[in-house]
Amino acid sequence: MDQGKIDALRGRPVNAFSHLIDGKSVPASDGGTMDVLSPIDGQVLTQIARGTAIDMETAIATARTAFEDRRWAGQPPAARKAVLLKWADLIEANALELAVLGVRDNGTEIGMALKAEPGSAVGTIRFYAEAIDKVYGEIAPTSDDVLGLIHKEPVGVVGAIVPWNFPMMIGAWKLAPALASGNSVVLKPAETASLTLLRMAELALDAGLPPGVLNVVTGEGAVVGEALGLSMNVDVLVFTGSGATGRRLMEYSARSNMKRVYLELGGKSPNIVFADAPDLAEAAKVAASGMFRNAGQVCVAASRLLVEASIHDDFVAEVVKAAEAMRVGDPLRLDTQIGAVNSGAQLEQNLRFVEIAAQEGGQIVTGGARILQETGGYFMAPTVVTGVTPEAKLAQQEVFGPVLGVTPFRTEDEAVRIANSTAYGLAGAAWTANLGRAHRMVRAVRTGVMHINTYGGPDVTVPIGGVGQSGNGADKSLHALDKYVNLKTAWIKL
């Protein structure tokens, strides 16, 4: 990457964005707009349309028409593949522009953003593009006088609601398999991170995606998100975000057409370090990076550090050393390792968690405060809190910020009990040189993803999904296609 190119893109004015409906830029039906504040300096970056329920209903009707006339669903898988591959090529060609736009919008450090946003989106789209003409139906093992066929058909209209931390990456996890399967989609981005998804959708049109197949409506979740959830004309709803919103979406499904709802929700992921870890220095470094990159705004962040008591003090000291060495600052600088918190409201919530942790007996050994206030941006020092009991709020509730809670344990059984003591089950890790223990931890810790002697890095070939209150269904891998197809049996008497 070239810092000069990044700085030049930083200085570009950002034109206001409207909805994208039926292939056209469409303002809100009442003319409403929302300011987009950059978390880098707290200043207005641009405006987006403040959508209404009418706007969402229009987008859904457009998607339904596009599905029913089969302008996309009726194309052979190989034809859909060609369009998606061209879309990926266009995203790749505009990767730096998209990454900088996203950083200005949500504050992720540019080094991570370029790889995790356009880079990840390109890989995901190519994966499903290449897969879709290789997914077969089935012939059932019936008697000789019957032929049983199992067809996989697109579900119809998919509603997708995407969060603000990694909008392109998580957006691609939902858009790519949904579109590859032949569905039409209505996408609702987060209010504080809509810009890259709008631009990404424009590139899909440039790649040859028919108008109306992918529509984007921006605005407040309580308005356009609710309209999407309550629609009688949406067949499947996919969402990544908070548990509270996930519950509302399930209620909306029950109040409307019983649409299928797939949720990837919060996490309180345990990172368990045993004294026999093969490389404690590496484990400490990864414990810091696995928690504090993107200012801790990662659903699978290793936010609970469980450390065997015999090494607790020395190991925590190494984690603190690694955390304090990470550079927090301007996310558009290549040497920045931790960017901005997404919004002022999120920053206030993070700081409140630190206050409560101290009130509950935790010791703040580093961080715990807002920094770089002179920039006007939303920055927070990486924070480590020791003495966190398994019952403490910091151990039970997702912060979604750079606040790490540390809890000691003495035995393997105790580590498992603490790891499984929350309502969540999204990710986890164990560090040990004992092969038997490694396999026991994979089986014993209730979670969707379990790492051994590492943290982070699973690619699109494997699923990510939670258990418990971390959600249902899976993003990534071929398993994600299951959310976007209906199985139809053909029972034919011969």
Residue, then its C-alpha position, 0 to 999 in steps of 0.5 A: m500500500d502507498q500512504g500517498k494514495i491513501d492520503a489522496l483518497r482521504g481528501r476526496p469529497v464524498n457525494a451524498f448517497s440515496h437508496l439503490i432501488d431497481g438499479k436507480s439512485v432513489p431519494a427517501s420518499d419524504g426527502g429525509t437525509m441523515d448525516v454521516l459522521s466520521p469517527i476519525d474526527g467527529q465531522v460530517l462526511t456526507q449524507i445518506a437517505r433516511g429511509t421510510a417504511i414506504d421506501m422499504e416496501t418499494a424495494i421489497a416489491t421491486a425485488r419480488t418482481a425481479f424474482e418472479d419474472r426470473r430475470w436472474a433466477g431463470q439464468p443458468p448457474a454458469a451465467r450467474k457465475a460469470v456476473l458474480l466473477k465480474w463483480a468480484d473483479l470490479i471490487e478488486a480493481n477498486a479495492l483501495e478506494l473502497a477501503v479508504l471510504g469504509v475507514r472514513d465511515n467506520g474507523t477500522e485501521i486501513g491495514m485491516a480494512l483493505k484485507a478484511e473488507p474488499g479483500s474478503a468480499v472479493g474472495t467470498i464472491r468468487f467462492y460462491a460464484e465458482a461453487i454454484d454450478k457445482v451444486y447438484g440436486e439428489i436422487a433418492p434411493t427409492s424402489d424401482d417403480v418410483l423416481g424421487l428427485i430432490h431439487k434445490e430452488p431459490v427461496g425468493v426475496v432475501g432481506a439482509i441486515v448488516p452491521w457496521n464493523f465489517p460491512m463489506m465482509i459480512g455483507a458478502w457473506k450474505l449477498a454472495p450465496a443468496l445471489a448465487s442461488g438465484n434470489s433477489v435481495v433487499l439489503k439494509p446496511a447499518e446507519t453508521a456504515s452504509l457507504t461501501l455497501l452502496r458503492m459495492a451494489e453499484l459495482a454489481l450493476d456494472a458487472g451485469l446484475p439485472p436491476g431490481v435483483l439487489n436493492v439497498v435501503t438506508g436509514e434507521g433500524a427502527v423504521v426500515g429494518e422493522a419494515l423489512g422484518l414485518s414484510m409479508n413479501v420477504d421469504v428469508l431474513v439474515f442478520t448479523g448484530s446484537g441479540a436485542t435486535g435479533r429477538r425483535l426480528m424473530e418477533y417480526s417474523a412471528r407477527s408477519n409471514m413466519k419468514r425464516v430468520y437466521l441470526e449471527l449475534g453477539g459473543k463473549s469468546p473465551n481465550i483459554v491459556f494453559a501453562d503448557a501452551p507451546d509458546l506463551a509469548e506468542a499466546a500473549k501477543v495473539a491475545a492482545s491482537g485477537m482482542f484489540r484489532n478494530a478497537g475490539q469491534v469484532c463479534v468473535a473478539a477474544s474478550r474473556l482471557l482465562v489464564e491458568a493460575s500458575i502463570h497468571d501474573d507473568f502472562v497478564a504482564e506480557v499481554v499488557k506489554a503487547a497491548e500498550a505497544m499497539r499504536v492507536g490513532d488515525p486509522l488511515r495511517l499505515d502504521t496504525q494498529i488500532g483505529a477508531v471506535n465507530s461512534g460516540a455512543q459506542l465509546e460511551q458504552n465502552l467506558r461505562f463497562v469499564e466503570i462497572a468492572a471497577q465497581e465490581g472489583g476488577q482492577i484496571v491494569t492498563g487503559g480504561a479511558r478515551i484518548l486523542q480527544e483533540t482530534g475530535g475522533y472516537f478513540m479508546a486505549p486498549t484496556v485490560v481488567t484483571g480480577v474479573t469473576p465469571e459472574a461479573k458483567l464484563a464476563q457476561q455481556e458483550v462490550f464490543g469495544p477494546v476491553l479485555g477481562v481476565t479470569p484465573f483458573r486452576t484446573e481444566d474442568e474449571a476452565v471449561r465451566i467458566a468458558n461455558s458460563t455465559a449465554y453466548g457460544l460464538a468462538g473460543a480458543a485453547w492454548t496447550a501442547n497436550l494433544g489430548r487436552a486440545h481435542r477435549m477442549v474442542r469438544a467441551v467448549r460450547t461454541g461455533v468456532m474453536h481455535i487451538n494455539t491460534y486465534g482468528g483466521p478461518d477462511v470462507t471454506v469453513p462455517i462461522g455460526g453460533v450456539g446459544q444466544s450467539g445465533n443460528g445458521a452459518d455464514k461462509s462455506l458451502h453450508a451457507l447455501d442451505k439458508y438460501v434454497n428450498l428443498k423440493t421433492a419430485w415423487i414420480k411413479l414410473 
